[in-house]
Amino acid sequence: MALLAGLMPGTGVASDTRVAEKGIGYTCAFPSGEEQVDVTVSAELPSTSGVGVEVQPENVHLELTVPRAVLGEPPSDGTPQLSGSARLATTVTQHGVPTTVMWQGLDIAQSPVAPDKDVVIRAAGEVPTVTPRSSGDLVFAADRLEMDLTLRSAGETAAEPVALSVSCTVDPDQEPEFADVRVPAPEGGVPATPSTPRLPWEREVSADPRGAEPETGADADGPRVPIPPDCTLVYGPVENPPRAAHGYMAGYSNVKKQNAAMAFREPGHLRLQLNSATAAYTCSKGSLTWLKSAATLDYNGKAQMPPARSTFLTFGFMPTTATVELELVGPTTIDTLSEGPDPVTRRRPETTTAISNMSVRLYDVKVNGTPLDVGPDCRTARPMKLVLTGKGSTGRNPAAEGYTVMTGGPLIGSADIPEFTGCGATEDLDNVFTAAVSGKGNYTKMMQGALCVDGVPANCPEPPRPRPER
């Protein structure tokens, strides 16, 4: 999720480092069911820091012990080895203003797993800094924990590894605060004000969100989807190291003029860069986090869906069959807006919007069984803009509902098919295909499978191939 780093550069010196350590009760969703565990969060932090000084948590460690049975059936040959990575969402609060800081990329080093003993999972790694822009204590609290685990065989036959995704939430009766850093006022008595994060290229945001101009997004570095008018930008956008992932997508796209649909039954291979930028907003009814991702298609080295063969009754009576090729023009942009948790269900609603520009090419055309030579470059005169939206939520049980980028699900939208050009080898057929195919409001429903994040777990298995859903 969000990776929020330094807020503003400044001067001063952080001092008096100490180790903050606390055990916090979590409920984790394993394949076998939910399990209550204690997670020990440990980090070395300064006792005191100055305004504008980076606060860098050092020697970050997570540790939890789980029963052996919750990891499921291990590979059968040799002693299984456990490895993976963890991501801990932390909340840093100053003057009541919270900022989500994702501690991601925490490595779970490979270790043997005994068949009859509890399993100790230890994760460690580097995490981002936080820089206060005003005086006032910084309070660090733990939030959602996610782990990608792999059980693999140490035997000679190299049995198929077992991959597990585990999502954990803090129990309601817990106090998740584990550390605080005192930030005194600089000499001269500058008053404490809420530390509204801002980067140098952003517009000024007032200390009182009600007096700030609402952020509507739409610049090159920020969201490409509308932000609700009651939301005010409080952090970012900031760039993050993206995570590579891949998965598959299949589905249907209507051709409204033909009262029929093209079926993309062979799934397209998606290659993604996840969470390359983020921003945070405060809204009248809670908080909002924006995440930026991007994707491309990979079919034999080309950025396109696998070719699809479709048959229509052209103009209602003439059976026409053609191979349809959808090729990406530039990457697909993916914007995810994640709301704060619902006060009753504690689930976080998500809306993901994927925007693609695609060229539509037709070839190998037959009319009533007779080949029609349309030439090698019969395609839309300009790219077709396809906007797909997925709605879902994340939480404890289940960990995901509906569509999320990581778990997949239905993406629904529509596209306007432009007029055609370049059709016909011996005669101009542009107007024929424009009349038969081009038009507005062509409903599209694509099914995305769950993603496999490259390297997490190691030797990531092949992700599932979804079936098209009408």
Solvent accessible surface area in square Angstrom, and as a share of the most:
residue,aa,sasa,rsa
1,M,45,0.20
2,A,1,0.01
3,L,19,0.10
4,L,2,0.01
5,A,40,0.31
6,G,23,0.22
7,L,11,0.05
8,M,52,0.23
9,P,111,0.70
10,G,48,0.46
11,T,119,0.69
12,G,51,0.49
13,V,125,0.72
14,A,36,0.28
15,S,48,0.31
16,D,98,0.51
17,T,90,0.52
18,R,89,0.33
19,V,97,0.56
20,A,6,0.05
21,E,115,0.51
22,K,67,0.28
23,G,46,0.44
24,I,1,0.00
25,G,7,0.06
26,Y,0,0.00
27,T,6,0.04
28,C,0,0.00
29,A,22,0.17
30,F,11,0.05
31,P,89,0.56
32,S,81,0.52
33,G,34,0.32
34,E,74,0.33
35,E,53,0.24
36,Q,137,0.61
37,V,11,0.06
38,D,102,0.53
39,V,0,0.00
40,T,45,0.26
41,V,0,0.00
42,S,15,0.10
43,A,1,0.00
44,E,45,0.20
45,L,1,0.00
46,P,7,0.04
47,S,33,0.21
48,T,26,0.15
49,S,2,0.01
50,G,17,0.16
51,V,38,0.22
52,G,9,0.09
53,V,16,0.09
54,E,103,0.46
55,V,0,0.00
56,Q,63,0.28
57,P,4,0.03
58,E,89,0.40
59,N,97,0.50
60,V,3,0.02
61,H,90,0.40
62,L,2,0.01
63,E,70,0.31
64,L,6,0.03
65,T,65,0.38
66,V,1,0.00
67,P,50,0.31
68,R,27,0.10
69,A,81,0.63
70,V,8,0.05
71,L,0,0.00
72,G,34,0.33
73,E,145,0.65
74,P,34,0.21
75,P,11,0.07
76,S,114,0.73
77,D,33,0.17
78,G,49,0.47
79,T,67,0.39
80,P,13,0.08
81,Q,29,0.13
82,L,1,0.01
83,S,12,0.08
84,G,16,0.15
85,S,8,0.05
86,A,1,0.01
87,R,24,0.09
88,L,0,0.00
89,A,2,0.02
90,T,0,0.00
91,T,32,0.19
92,V,6,0.03
93,T,37,0.22
94,Q,7,0.03
95,H,85,0.38
96,G,63,0.60
97,V,35,0.20
98,P,74,0.47
99,T,16,0.09
100,T,51,0.30
101,V,2,0.01
102,M,5,0.02
103,W,1,0.01
104,Q,24,0.11
105,G,47,0.46
106,L,0,0.00
107,D,95,0.49
108,I,9,0.04
109,A,80,0.62
110,Q,108,0.48
111,S,44,0.29
112,P,95,0.60
113,V,4,0.02
114,A,37,0.29
115,P,113,0.71
116,D,120,0.62
117,K,135,0.57
118,D,92,0.48
119,V,11,0.06
120,V,54,0.31
121,I,1,0.00
122,R,145,0.53
123,A,4,0.03
124,A,36,0.28
125,G,30,0.29
126,E,164,0.73
127,V,10,0.06
128,P,21,0.13
129,T,18,0.11
130,V,8,0.05
131,T,1,0.00
132,P,1,0.01
133,R,62,0.23
134,S,10,0.07
135,S,9,0.06
136,G,17,0.16
137,D,73,0.38
138,L,4,0.02
139,V,50,0.29
140,F,2,0.01
141,A,13,0.10
142,A,4,0.03
143,D,43,0.22
144,R,26,0.10
145,L,1,0.00
146,E,39,0.17
147,M,2,0.01
148,D,11,0.05
149,L,0,0.00
150,T,1,0.01
151,L,0,0.00
152,R,37,0.14
153,S,15,0.09
154,A,61,0.48
155,G,26,0.25
156,E,178,0.80
157,T,108,0.63
158,A,82,0.63
159,A,35,0.27
160,E,129,0.58
161,P,33,0.21
162,V,42,0.24
163,A,47,0.36
164,L,15,0.07
165,S,89,0.58
166,V,4,0.02
167,S,14,0.09
168,C,0,0.00
169,T,28,0.16
170,V,29,0.16
171,D,15,0.08
172,P,122,0.77
173,D,117,0.61
174,Q,61,0.27
175,E,126,0.57
176,P,33,0.21
177,E,81,0.36
178,F,16,0.07
179,A,9,0.07
180,D,68,0.35
181,V,0,0.00
182,R,130,0.47
183,V,3,0.02
184,P,51,0.32
185,A,51,0.40
186,P,56,0.35
187,E,177,0.79
188,G,81,0.78
189,G,57,0.55
190,V,86,0.49
191,P,100,0.63
192,A,52,0.40
193,T,61,0.35
194,P,49,0.31
195,S,9,0.06
196,T,11,0.07
197,P,1,0.01
198,R,39,0.14
199,L,20,0.10
200,P,103,0.65
201,W,154,0.54
202,E,25,0.11
203,R,72,0.26
204,E,122,0.55
205,V,8,0.05
206,S,45,0.29
207,A,56,0.43
208,D,61,0.32
209,P,63,0.39
210,R,217,0.79
211,G,61,0.58
212,A,14,0.11
213,E,122,0.55
214,P,61,0.39
215,E,27,0.12
216,T,85,0.49
217,G,13,0.13
218,A,84,0.65
219,D,80,0.41
220,A,96,0.74
221,D,81,0.42
222,G,1,0.01
223,P,3,0.02
224,R,70,0.26
225,V,16,0.09
226,P,114,0.72
227,I,7,0.04
228,P,53,0.33
229,P,106,0.67
230,D,70,0.36
231,C,2,0.01
232,T,10,0.06
233,L,7,0.04
234,V,14,0.08
235,Y,1,0.01
236,G,0,0.00
237,P,14,0.09
238,V,12,0.07
239,E,152,0.68
240,N,10,0.05
241,P,92,0.58
242,P,66,0.42
243,R,44,0.16
244,A,38,0.30
245,A,2,0.02
246,H,25,0.11
247,G,0,0.00
248,Y,13,0.05
249,M,24,0.11
250,A,0,0.00
251,G,0,0.00
252,Y,28,0.11
253,S,14,0.09
254,N,54,0.28
255,V,1,0.00
256,K,135,0.57
257,K,111,0.47
258,Q,25,0.11
259,N,145,0.75
260,A,36,0.28
261,A,35,0.27
262,M,11,0.05
263,A,14,0.11
264,F,4,0.02
265,R,147,0.54
266,E,97,0.44
267,P,19,0.12
268,G,0,0.00
269,H,32,0.14
270,L,16,0.08
271,R,107,0.39
272,L,5,0.03
273,Q,81,0.36
274,L,5,0.03
275,N,23,0.12
276,S,26,0.17
277,A,5,0.04
278,T,0,0.00
279,A,0,0.00
280,A,14,0.11
281,Y,3,0.01
282,T,40,0.23
283,C,29,0.17
284,S,89,0.57
285,K,201,0.85
286,G,41,0.39
287,S,57,0.37
288,L,10,0.05
289,T,26,0.15
290,W,0,0.00
291,L,8,0.04
292,K,54,0.23
293,S,6,0.04
294,A,30,0.23
295,A,6,0.05
296,T,51,0.29
297,L,9,0.04
298,D,41,0.21
299,Y,60,0.23
300,N,129,0.66
301,G,71,0.69
302,K,124,0.52
303,A,36,0.28
304,Q,5,0.02
305,M,3,0.01
306,P,6,0.04
307,P,45,0.28
308,A,8,0.06
309,R,102,0.37
310,S,9,0.06
311,T,85,0.49
312,F,25,0.10
313,L,103,0.51
314,T,16,0.09
315,F,118,0.49
316,G,60,0.57
317,F,141,0.59
318,M,61,0.27
319,P,49,0.31
320,T,17,0.10
321,T,28,0.17
322,A,9,0.07
323,T,13,0.08
324,V,2,0.01
325,E,19,0.08
326,L,13,0.07
327,E,62,0.28
328,L,15,0.07
329,V,72,0.41
330,G,47,0.45
331,P,89,0.56
332,T,14,0.08
333,T,34,0.20
334,I,13,0.06
335,D,1,0.00
336,T,9,0.05
337,L,23,0.12
338,S,6,0.04
339,E,83,0.37
340,G,15,0.15
341,P,44,0.28
342,D,53,0.28
343,P,112,0.70
344,V,131,0.75
345,T,82,0.48
346,R,147,0.54
347,R,34,0.12
348,R,56,0.21
349,P,49,0.31
350,E,12,0.06
351,T,39,0.22
352,T,1,0.01
353,T,19,0.11
354,A,12,0.09
355,I,32,0.16
356,S,13,0.08
357,N,64,0.33
358,M,9,0.04
359,S,13,0.09
360,V,5,0.03
361,R,46,0.17
362,L,10,0.05
363,Y,54,0.21
364,D,79,0.41
365,V,4,0.02
366,K,80,0.34
367,V,43,0.25
368,N,102,0.52
369,G,60,0.58
370,T,87,0.51
371,P,101,0.64
372,L,50,0.25
373,D,97,0.50
374,V,4,0.02
375,G,16,0.16
376,P,113,0.71
377,D,70,0.36
378,C,0,0.00
379,R,62,0.23
380,T,5,0.03
381,A,50,0.39
382,R,133,0.48
383,P,61,0.39
384,M,13,0.06
385,K,116,0.49
386,L,17,0.08
387,V,53,0.31
388,L,8,0.04
389,T,45,0.26
390,G,2,0.02
391,K,138,0.58
392,G,16,0.15
393,S,15,0.10
394,T,29,0.17
395,G,9,0.09
396,R,78,0.28
397,N,106,0.54
398,P,63,0.40
399,A,42,0.33
400,A,29,0.22
401,E,77,0.35
402,G,53,0.51
403,Y,7,0.03
404,T,8,0.04
405,V,20,0.11
406,M,74,0.33
407,T,69,0.40
408,G,3,0.03
409,G,13,0.12
410,P,48,0.30
411,L,7,0.04
412,I,69,0.35
413,G,17,0.17
414,S,53,0.34
415,A,5,0.04
416,D,70,0.36
417,I,10,0.05
418,P,10,0.06
419,E,70,0.31
420,F,7,0.03
421,T,57,0.33
422,G,41,0.40
423,C,4,0.02
424,G,22,0.21
425,A,59,0.45
426,T,134,0.78
427,E,105,0.47
428,D,111,0.57
429,L,15,0.08
430,D,29,0.15
431,N,124,0.64
432,V,69,0.39
433,F,13,0.05
434,T,37,0.21
435,A,53,0.41
436,A,6,0.05
437,V,21,0.12
438,S,9,0.06
439,G,24,0.23
440,K,155,0.66
441,G,35,0.33
442,N,2,0.01
443,Y,105,0.40
444,T,3,0.02
445,K,29,0.12
446,M,10,0.04
447,M,30,0.13
448,Q,10,0.04
449,G,8,0.08
450,A,37,0.29
451,L,18,0.09
452,C,9,0.05
453,V,6,0.04
454,D,66,0.34
455,G,53,0.51
456,V,28,0.16
457,P,12,0.08
458,A,44,0.34
459,N,110,0.56
460,C,34,0.20
461,P,49,0.31
462,E,110,0.49
463,P,7,0.05
464,P,78,0.49
465,R,136,0.50
466,P,23,0.14
467,R,214,0.78
468,P,32,0.20
469,E,78,0.35
470,R,195,0.71
